[in-house]
Amino acid sequence: MFCNDKILVATDDLLFVKHVKEHLQAEGFDILHRNTNKDALNDIRETPPAMVMIEKEMPGVNGFLICQQVRQNYDGPIIMLTEKTDDLDELRAFQMGADDVVCKSVHLCLLAARIKAVLKRTHPQAPPASQAIKVRSLLVNPAKRDAYIDDRPLNLTTVQFDILWYLITHSGQVVSRDDLHRTLYNAPHNGIDRSIDVYVSRIRHKIEKDPSHPVYLKTVRGVGYLFTGS
């Protein structure tokens, strides 16, 4: 689960952080600043924030690689901060797992609006409450938003739960990445974003005894995913 009002900003630009902090705190966000990537990565692992913002141009640091490292252990939204926008840089940022790329010179009101838009896409509303579903030793309860395997809690993140619930309620049907992307973000899949694959992989590692030979959640190559109760 994310700390819903916390945004971690990894940058050495203290003036930018000062202005952002003043503005976003007025919007109800708690800004956590880290100017070293090691500290940022440790904080993200220990207490996942609602969002991570990463500076691309920090001296001696490859912002794209840091973004990729963060994405390996973090399901939440990532915004890459840059001095200037470039189509190739934006493409690479998305390939490394970023959800948006924002110029640091953007007006703070627009920055706040973009942050809220990304959070709205990546922290979707809970699916309607209904009865719990049990498939063999897997139990998923939408009313409590929890799931168990062999009576062991899975501790799913918000997005992981929503994906699992969508898949289990479409059991026996092949669900495409576009289906999941539209459900989570209310937008079509762009063919580049790999976050859905990351989420599904992490769900699989939580529910399968052998993720390399899944029983519940299978990949249909070139199409999407299939949840099976058989």
C-alpha positions as CSV (number, residue, x, y, z in Angstrom):
1,M,0.0,0.0,0.0
2,F,1.2,3.5,-0.8
3,C,1.6,6.4,1.6
4,N,-1.2,8.3,-0.2
5,D,0.0,11.9,0.3
6,K,3.8,11.5,0.1
7,I,5.9,12.4,-2.9
8,L,9.6,11.5,-2.9
9,V,11.7,14.0,-5.0
10,A,15.2,12.8,-5.9
11,T,17.2,15.8,-7.1
12,D,20.1,18.0,-6.1
13,D,18.3,21.2,-7.3
14,L,17.5,22.7,-3.8
15,L,15.8,25.8,-5.3
16,F,13.4,23.7,-7.3
17,V,12.7,21.5,-4.3
18,K,12.0,24.6,-2.2
19,H,9.5,26.0,-4.6
20,V,7.8,22.7,-5.3
21,K,7.6,21.9,-1.6
22,E,5.9,25.2,-0.8
23,H,3.4,24.8,-3.6
24,L,2.6,21.1,-3.2
25,Q,2.3,21.2,0.6
26,A,-0.4,23.8,0.1
27,E,-2.1,21.2,-2.2
28,G,-2.0,18.7,0.7
29,F,1.1,16.6,-0.3
30,D,4.0,15.7,1.9
31,I,7.3,16.2,0.0
32,L,10.2,14.0,0.9
33,H,13.5,15.3,-0.6
34,R,16.5,13.1,-1.2
35,N,19.6,14.3,-3.1
36,T,21.3,10.9,-3.2
37,N,20.0,8.0,-5.2
38,K,21.0,5.5,-2.5
39,D,18.9,7.3,0.1
40,A,16.0,7.6,-2.3
41,L,16.0,3.9,-3.2
42,N,16.2,2.9,0.4
43,D,13.2,5.1,1.3
44,I,11.1,3.8,-1.6
45,R,11.7,0.2,-0.5
46,E,11.0,0.8,3.1
47,T,7.9,3.1,2.8
48,P,6.6,3.3,-0.8
49,P,5.4,6.8,-1.5
50,A,2.4,7.8,-3.6
51,M,4.8,9.1,-6.3
52,V,8.5,9.3,-7.1
53,M,10.0,12.3,-9.0
54,I,13.5,11.7,-10.4
55,E,15.9,14.3,-11.7
56,K,17.4,13.3,-15.1
57,E,20.4,15.6,-15.1
58,M,21.9,15.1,-11.7
59,P,25.8,15.3,-12.0
60,G,27.4,11.9,-12.4
61,V,24.0,10.2,-12.4
62,N,22.1,8.5,-15.3
63,G,18.5,9.4,-14.5
64,F,17.2,6.7,-16.9
65,L,19.1,3.9,-15.1
66,I,17.9,5.2,-11.7
67,C,14.3,5.2,-13.1
68,Q,14.8,1.6,-14.2
69,Q,16.1,0.6,-10.8
70,V,13.2,2.3,-9.0
71,R,10.7,0.6,-11.3
72,Q,12.1,-2.9,-10.5
73,N,10.9,-2.5,-6.9
74,Y,8.1,0.1,-7.1
75,D,4.6,-0.2,-8.5
76,G,3.6,3.5,-8.1
77,P,3.9,6.4,-10.6
78,I,7.2,7.9,-11.6
79,I,7.7,11.3,-13.1
80,M,11.1,12.2,-14.6
81,L,12.2,15.8,-14.2
82,T,14.2,17.4,-16.9
83,E,15.7,20.8,-17.8
84,K,14.3,20.5,-21.3
85,T,12.1,18.1,-23.2
86,D,13.4,15.9,-26.1
87,D,11.4,13.3,-28.0
88,L,14.1,10.6,-27.8
89,D,14.7,11.3,-24.1
90,E,10.9,11.1,-23.4
91,L,10.7,7.8,-25.3
92,R,13.6,6.4,-23.3
93,A,12.1,7.6,-20.0
94,F,8.9,5.8,-20.8
95,Q,10.8,2.7,-21.8
96,M,12.6,2.8,-18.4
97,G,9.3,2.8,-16.6
98,A,8.4,6.5,-16.2
99,D,4.7,7.5,-16.3
100,D,5.4,11.1,-17.3
101,V,8.2,13.5,-18.2
102,V,8.0,17.1,-16.9
103,C,10.2,20.1,-17.6
104,K,11.3,21.7,-14.3
105,S,10.5,25.2,-15.7
106,V,6.8,24.2,-15.9
107,H,4.4,26.5,-13.9
108,L,3.9,25.0,-10.5
109,C,0.1,25.0,-10.9
110,L,0.5,22.9,-14.1
111,L,3.0,20.6,-12.3
112,A,0.4,20.1,-9.5
113,A,-2.3,19.4,-12.1
114,R,-0.1,16.8,-13.9
115,I,0.8,15.1,-10.6
116,K,-2.9,14.8,-9.7
117,A,-3.7,13.4,-13.2
118,V,-0.9,10.8,-13.0
119,L,-2.0,9.8,-9.5
120,K,-5.6,9.5,-10.7
121,R,-4.6,7.2,-13.5
122,T,-2.3,5.0,-11.4
123,H,-4.3,4.9,-8.2
124,P,-7.7,3.9,-9.7
125,Q,-10.8,3.7,-7.6
126,A,-11.6,0.4,-6.0
127,P,-13.8,-2.0,-8.0
128,P,-17.4,-2.2,-6.8
129,A,-17.8,-4.3,-3.7
130,S,-19.1,-7.8,-4.2
131,Q,-18.8,-11.3,-2.8
132,A,-15.4,-12.8,-2.3
133,I,-14.1,-15.2,-4.9
134,K,-12.3,-18.4,-4.1
135,V,-10.3,-20.4,-6.7
136,R,-8.7,-23.5,-5.2
137,S,-6.4,-22.1,-2.4
138,L,-6.7,-18.5,-3.6
139,L,-9.2,-16.2,-1.9
140,V,-9.9,-12.6,-3.1
141,N,-12.2,-10.4,-1.1
142,P,-13.1,-7.1,-2.8
143,A,-15.0,-5.7,0.2
144,K,-11.9,-5.8,2.3
145,R,-9.5,-5.5,-0.6
146,D,-7.3,-8.4,0.5
147,A,-6.3,-11.7,-0.9
148,Y,-4.9,-15.0,0.6
149,I,-3.2,-18.0,-0.8
150,D,-3.4,-21.1,1.5
151,D,-4.7,-18.7,4.2
152,R,-1.5,-16.6,3.9
153,P,-2.1,-12.9,3.2
154,L,-0.6,-11.7,-0.2
155,N,-0.1,-8.1,0.8
156,L,-1.0,-6.8,-2.6
157,T,-0.5,-3.1,-3.5
158,T,-3.5,-1.1,-4.7
159,V,-2.8,-1.6,-8.4
160,Q,-1.9,-5.3,-8.0
161,F,-5.2,-5.9,-6.2
162,D,-7.2,-4.1,-9.0
163,I,-5.4,-6.1,-11.7
164,L,-6.0,-9.5,-9.9
165,W,-9.6,-8.7,-9.3
166,Y,-10.2,-7.8,-12.9
167,L,-8.5,-11.0,-14.0
168,I,-10.3,-13.2,-11.6
169,T,-13.7,-11.7,-12.5
170,H,-12.8,-12.5,-16.2
171,S,-11.6,-16.0,-15.4
172,G,-11.4,-18.1,-18.6
173,Q,-11.1,-15.1,-20.8
174,V,-8.0,-13.8,-22.4
175,V,-7.4,-10.2,-21.1
176,S,-5.2,-8.0,-23.2
177,R,-2.7,-5.4,-22.0
178,D,-5.0,-2.8,-23.5
179,D,-8.0,-4.1,-21.5
180,L,-6.0,-3.8,-18.3
181,H,-4.5,-0.4,-19.2
182,R,-8.0,1.0,-20.0
183,T,-9.4,-0.4,-16.7
184,L,-6.6,1.0,-14.6
185,Y,-5.8,4.3,-16.4
186,N,-8.9,5.0,-18.5
187,A,-6.7,5.3,-21.5
188,P,-5.5,2.9,-24.3
189,H,-2.2,1.2,-24.0
190,N,0.5,3.0,-26.0
191,G,2.5,-0.2,-26.9
192,I,5.5,1.1,-25.0
193,D,4.6,1.2,-21.3
194,R,5.6,-2.1,-19.7
195,S,4.1,-1.4,-16.3
196,I,1.3,-3.9,-16.8
197,D,3.8,-6.7,-17.4
198,V,5.7,-5.7,-14.2
199,Y,2.5,-5.7,-12.1
200,V,1.3,-9.1,-13.5
201,S,4.8,-10.6,-12.9
202,R,4.7,-9.4,-9.3
203,I,1.2,-10.8,-8.8
204,R,2.3,-14.1,-10.3
205,H,5.3,-14.3,-7.8
206,K,2.8,-13.9,-5.0
207,I,0.2,-16.4,-6.0
208,E,2.1,-19.1,-7.8
209,K,4.2,-21.8,-6.1
210,D,6.3,-21.9,-9.3
211,P,6.0,-18.6,-11.2
212,S,7.9,-20.1,-14.2
213,H,5.0,-22.7,-14.5
214,P,1.9,-20.7,-13.5
215,V,-1.3,-22.4,-12.5
216,Y,-3.5,-19.4,-11.9
217,L,-2.2,-16.6,-14.1
218,K,-0.9,-17.5,-17.5
219,T,0.6,-15.5,-20.3
220,V,-1.0,-15.7,-23.8
221,R,2.0,-14.8,-26.0
222,G,1.3,-11.7,-28.1
223,V,-2.1,-11.2,-26.7
224,G,-2.3,-10.8,-22.9
225,Y,-3.1,-12.8,-19.8
226,L,-5.5,-15.6,-18.8
227,F,-6.7,-16.4,-15.3
228,T,-7.8,-19.9,-15.1
229,G,-9.7,-21.8,-12.4
230,S,-9.0,-25.2,-13.8
